[in-house]
Amino acid sequence: MSETSGELFAELVEIMARLRGEGGCPWDREQTHESIKPYLTEETYEVLEAIDDQDPQKLCEELGDLMLQVVFHARMADEAGAFNIAHVLATINDKLKRRHPHVFGDVIAETAQEVLFNWEQIKQAERRRQTGQASLLDGVPRELPALLRAHRLQEKASRVGFDWTEAQEVLRKVEEELAELRTAMQSQAADRMEAEMGDLLFALVNLSRFIAVNPEEALRKTIARFIARFRFIEEALARSGRSLREASLQEMDALWADAKAQGL
């Protein structure tokens, strides 16, 4: 590959400009920030899937698709006179330098924890200048999946010492929340059961932090295993000319155990 990364990026920007311009692609020309928003989410999860699959070629392709979404949004903003891709790049470059004063300035931060603490302090100060007020918890998007959002909120709170001291304390909290859910189930009060289920899930996310497990990743991988094992059951029954409805729960449980034994 003879072209530099800068030249290739410039070509991508030009391709998008042509697609959106006169005589370009009818579909691309009619899109808006809102209409392509779902694709941004979809491409992000396809990147995660490529990482899970440990497939470098797929990851390379999916990162390109994700980059296209950034260029697409920047082009539409350029057309509206709001900003362009150069502004996007300048903004992130400035932000990285500003939030790494231990690299680009004279601040000393010798541990990752010190770096994260400084990052949050700088981020809060920036937000306070922009809005006049700032919470430590600002900046965690509402649109994040609930488990991931809970994890990020807890991480932010922990950076200023608002946290448990050890995993066993969190485990006792999980057990406490589970007991409260059992009590709520006995009452059959829908609102109370919902609240206690939420508390239990939040406590489990806390526990995941203390044992260094990302809850969103853990659940995604469990879902993948469930799908693989369920398909194993479907295929095994199909080979015997039977459907799921024709099999007993005991038979399906036995096939599930077989799938698990085979590493699925």
C-alpha positions as CSV (number, residue, x, y, z in Angstrom):
1,M,0.0,0.0,0.0
2,S,1.8,3.1,-1.2
3,E,-0.7,5.8,0.0
4,T,-0.2,7.2,3.5
5,S,-3.0,7.0,6.1
6,G,-3.6,10.7,5.7
7,E,-4.1,10.4,1.9
8,L,-6.4,7.4,2.3
9,F,-8.5,9.3,4.9
10,A,-8.7,12.3,2.6
11,E,-9.9,10.0,-0.1
12,L,-12.7,8.7,2.2
13,V,-13.8,12.2,2.9
14,E,-13.9,13.0,-0.8
15,I,-15.8,9.8,-1.6
16,M,-18.4,10.8,1.0
17,A,-18.6,14.3,-0.5
18,R,-19.2,12.9,-3.9
19,L,-21.9,10.5,-2.7
20,R,-23.7,13.4,-1.0
21,G,-23.2,15.8,-3.9
22,E,-25.0,16.5,-7.1
23,G,-25.2,13.4,-9.2
24,G,-24.2,11.3,-6.2
25,C,-26.0,8.4,-4.6
26,P,-29.8,9.0,-4.2
27,W,-29.9,7.0,-0.9
28,D,-26.9,8.8,0.6
29,R,-28.2,12.2,-0.4
30,E,-31.5,11.8,1.5
31,Q,-30.0,10.6,4.8
32,T,-30.0,12.7,8.0
33,H,-28.3,12.5,11.3
34,E,-31.4,10.8,12.7
35,S,-31.9,8.4,9.9
36,I,-28.4,6.9,10.0
37,K,-28.2,6.8,13.8
38,P,-29.2,3.1,14.0
39,Y,-26.3,2.2,11.7
40,L,-23.8,3.8,14.1
41,T,-25.0,1.5,16.9
42,E,-25.0,-1.5,14.6
43,E,-21.5,-0.9,13.3
44,T,-20.2,-0.4,16.8
45,Y,-21.6,-3.8,17.8
46,E,-20.1,-5.4,14.7
47,V,-16.7,-4.1,15.8
48,L,-17.3,-5.7,19.2
49,E,-18.3,-9.0,17.6
50,A,-15.1,-9.0,15.5
51,I,-13.1,-8.5,18.7
52,D,-14.9,-11.4,20.3
53,D,-14.2,-13.6,17.3
54,Q,-10.5,-12.6,17.4
55,D,-10.7,-12.1,13.6
56,P,-8.2,-9.3,12.6
57,Q,-9.4,-9.1,9.0
58,K,-13.0,-8.8,10.1
59,L,-12.0,-6.2,12.7
60,C,-10.2,-4.2,10.1
61,E,-13.3,-4.2,7.9
62,E,-15.7,-3.3,10.7
63,L,-13.5,-0.5,11.9
64,G,-13.7,1.0,8.4
65,D,-17.5,0.7,8.5
66,L,-17.5,2.5,11.9
67,M,-15.1,5.2,10.6
68,L,-17.5,5.8,7.6
69,Q,-20.3,6.7,10.1
70,V,-18.1,9.4,11.6
71,V,-17.3,10.8,8.1
72,F,-20.9,10.6,7.1
73,H,-22.1,12.6,10.1
74,A,-19.3,15.1,9.7
75,R,-20.2,15.6,6.0
76,M,-23.8,16.3,6.8
77,A,-22.8,18.8,9.5
78,D,-20.4,20.5,7.0
79,E,-23.3,20.9,4.5
80,A,-25.4,22.5,7.3
81,G,-22.5,24.9,8.1
82,A,-22.1,23.5,11.6
83,F,-18.6,21.9,11.5
84,N,-16.5,19.7,9.2
85,I,-14.3,16.7,9.6
86,A,-11.3,18.9,10.3
87,H,-13.1,20.4,13.3
88,V,-13.8,16.9,14.5
89,L,-10.1,15.9,14.3
90,A,-8.9,19.2,15.8
91,T,-11.3,18.8,18.7
92,I,-10.3,15.3,19.6
93,N,-6.6,16.1,19.2
94,D,-6.9,19.1,21.6
95,K,-9.0,17.1,24.0
96,L,-6.4,14.3,24.2
97,K,-3.6,16.7,24.8
98,R,-5.6,18.6,27.4
99,R,-6.6,15.5,29.3
100,H,-3.1,14.0,29.4
101,P,-1.2,16.8,31.1
102,H,1.2,14.1,32.5
103,V,2.3,13.4,28.9
104,F,1.9,16.8,27.2
105,G,2.4,19.0,30.2
106,D,4.2,19.1,33.6
107,V,1.6,17.2,35.7
108,I,2.9,14.0,37.4
109,A,0.7,10.9,37.2
110,E,2.5,7.6,37.8
111,T,-0.4,5.2,38.0
112,A,-3.5,4.4,35.9
113,Q,-5.7,5.4,38.8
114,E,-4.0,8.8,39.1
115,V,-4.5,9.3,35.3
116,L,-8.2,8.5,35.6
117,F,-8.7,10.8,38.6
118,N,-7.0,13.7,36.7
119,W,-9.1,12.9,33.6
120,E,-12.3,13.2,35.5
121,Q,-11.2,16.4,37.3
122,I,-10.3,18.0,34.0
123,K,-13.5,16.8,32.3
124,Q,-15.6,18.3,35.2
125,A,-13.9,21.6,35.0
126,E,-14.5,21.7,31.2
127,R,-18.2,21.0,31.7
128,R,-18.5,23.5,34.5
129,R,-17.1,26.2,32.2
130,Q,-19.5,25.3,29.5
131,T,-22.7,24.9,31.5
132,G,-22.0,26.5,34.9
133,Q,-22.5,23.2,36.7
134,A,-21.2,19.7,36.5
135,S,-21.7,16.3,38.2
136,L,-19.1,13.7,38.4
137,L,-21.7,11.4,36.7
138,D,-22.3,13.6,33.7
139,G,-21.0,12.3,30.5
140,V,-22.3,8.8,30.8
141,P,-24.7,8.5,27.8
142,R,-28.3,7.6,28.7
143,E,-28.4,5.5,25.5
144,L,-25.8,3.0,26.7
145,P,-27.0,-0.5,27.5
146,A,-28.2,-0.5,31.1
147,L,-25.5,-2.9,32.4
148,L,-22.7,-0.9,30.7
149,R,-24.2,2.4,31.9
150,A,-24.3,1.1,35.5
151,H,-20.7,-0.1,35.3
152,R,-19.5,3.3,34.0
153,L,-21.5,5.2,36.7
154,Q,-20.0,3.0,39.4
155,E,-16.5,3.4,38.0
156,K,-16.8,7.2,38.1
157,A,-18.1,7.2,41.7
158,S,-15.3,4.9,42.7
159,R,-12.6,7.3,41.5
160,V,-13.4,9.7,44.3
161,G,-13.7,7.0,46.9
162,F,-17.4,6.4,46.9
163,D,-17.1,2.6,46.7
164,W,-17.0,-0.6,48.7
165,T,-13.6,-1.6,50.1
166,E,-13.6,-5.3,49.1
167,A,-15.5,-7.9,47.0
168,Q,-16.9,-9.7,50.0
169,E,-18.8,-6.6,51.1
170,V,-20.4,-6.4,47.6
171,L,-21.2,-10.1,47.7
172,R,-23.1,-9.6,51.0
173,K,-25.0,-6.7,49.3
174,V,-25.9,-9.0,46.4
175,E,-27.3,-11.6,48.9
176,E,-29.2,-8.8,50.7
177,E,-30.8,-7.6,47.5
178,L,-31.7,-11.2,46.5
179,A,-33.5,-11.7,49.8
180,E,-35.4,-8.4,49.3
181,L,-36.4,-9.6,45.8
182,R,-37.7,-12.9,47.3
183,T,-39.8,-10.9,49.8
184,A,-41.1,-8.6,47.0
185,M,-42.1,-11.7,44.9
186,Q,-44.2,-13.0,47.9
187,S,-46.1,-9.7,47.9
188,Q,-46.7,-9.9,44.1
189,A,-46.4,-6.1,43.9
190,A,-45.2,-5.4,40.4
191,D,-43.5,-2.0,41.2
192,R,-41.7,-3.4,44.2
193,M,-40.5,-6.5,42.3
194,E,-39.2,-4.2,39.5
195,A,-37.3,-2.0,42.0
196,E,-35.8,-4.9,43.8
197,M,-34.7,-6.6,40.6
198,G,-33.1,-3.4,39.5
199,D,-31.3,-3.2,42.9
200,L,-30.1,-6.8,42.5
201,L,-28.8,-6.2,39.0
202,F,-27.0,-3.0,40.1
203,A,-25.4,-4.9,43.0
204,L,-24.2,-7.6,40.6
205,V,-22.7,-5.0,38.4
206,N,-20.8,-3.7,41.4
207,L,-19.6,-7.2,42.1
208,S,-18.4,-7.6,38.5
209,R,-16.2,-4.5,38.9
210,F,-14.5,-6.0,42.0
211,I,-13.7,-9.2,40.3
212,A,-12.6,-7.4,37.1
213,V,-15.4,-8.7,34.9
214,N,-17.2,-6.4,32.4
215,P,-20.9,-7.3,33.0
216,E,-21.9,-6.3,29.5
217,E,-19.2,-8.5,27.9
218,A,-20.0,-11.3,30.3
219,L,-23.7,-11.2,29.4
220,R,-23.0,-11.0,25.7
221,K,-20.8,-14.1,25.9
222,T,-23.4,-16.0,27.9
223,I,-26.0,-15.1,25.3
224,A,-23.7,-16.4,22.6
225,R,-23.3,-19.7,24.5
226,F,-27.0,-20.0,25.0
227,I,-27.6,-19.5,21.3
228,A,-25.0,-22.1,20.4
229,R,-26.3,-24.7,22.8
230,F,-29.9,-24.1,21.8
231,R,-29.0,-24.6,18.2
232,F,-27.3,-27.8,19.1
233,I,-30.6,-29.0,20.6
234,E,-32.5,-28.0,17.5
235,E,-30.0,-29.7,15.2
236,A,-29.9,-32.9,17.3
237,L,-33.7,-33.2,17.3
238,A,-33.9,-32.4,13.6
239,R,-31.5,-35.3,12.8
240,S,-33.9,-37.6,14.5
241,G,-36.8,-36.1,12.6
242,R,-38.4,-34.4,15.6
243,S,-39.2,-30.8,16.5
244,L,-38.7,-28.9,19.8
245,R,-42.4,-29.2,20.6
246,E,-42.1,-33.0,20.3
247,A,-39.3,-33.3,22.8
248,S,-39.7,-33.4,26.5
249,L,-37.9,-31.0,28.9
250,Q,-35.8,-33.9,30.2
251,E,-34.6,-34.7,26.6
252,M,-33.7,-31.1,25.9
253,D,-31.9,-30.8,29.2
254,A,-29.8,-33.9,28.3
255,L,-28.9,-32.4,24.9
256,W,-28.1,-29.1,26.7
257,A,-25.6,-31.0,28.9
258,D,-24.1,-32.7,25.8
259,A,-23.6,-29.3,24.2
260,K,-22.0,-27.9,27.3
261,A,-19.7,-31.0,27.5
262,Q,-18.6,-30.3,23.9
263,G,-17.5,-26.8,24.9
264,L,-20.3,-24.9,23.4
